[in-house]
Amino acid sequence: MSHSASKGLIHTSSNHSCANTIERLELQITEKQMAVIAKVDHAAAAEK
């Protein structure tokens, strides 16, 4: 088990673009009656 996995983080690769992966993840979350609490645009924040 990697150090990250032992801390509760799981890293996996996607065959889709970043934007498409996020859309697909949000869809799966909302289909399970869960809510996306926040989305952070790190690139925009870094420009400030």
N, C-alpha and C positions, 0 to 999 in steps of 0.2 A: 504494500500500500504506500502510495506516495505521501509526502509530508502534507500536501494540500488536501488529499482525500481524508487524512486523519483529522483534519480541521473542519471537515464538513463540506469542502469544495470539490466539485467534480469537473474535470476538464474533458471536453470531447470535441472532435472536429465535425464540421458540417460540410456537406457537399453543395450547399447553397450560399448565396452571397450573404453578407452580414445583415443587410436590410431585410432580405427574404427570411432569414433565420429568425430574426426578431419578430416579424409578422406571424410566422408559423407558431412560434412559442407563445405569443400573446393569444392567438386563436385557441391553442390547446388549453391555456390557462382559463380563458373565459368560458370555454365549453364545459369545464369542470366546475362552473359556478364560483370561480375564484376571481380575485381582482388584482390588476396590476396597480400597485400603489404609487410607483414613481418610475420615471424614465429619465436618466441623466445623459445629457449630451456632453461627454467628456472633451471632445474636440472643440466645441464652442466655448466651454469653460476655460480651456487652456489658452484660447486666444485672448481672453480678457486680461 
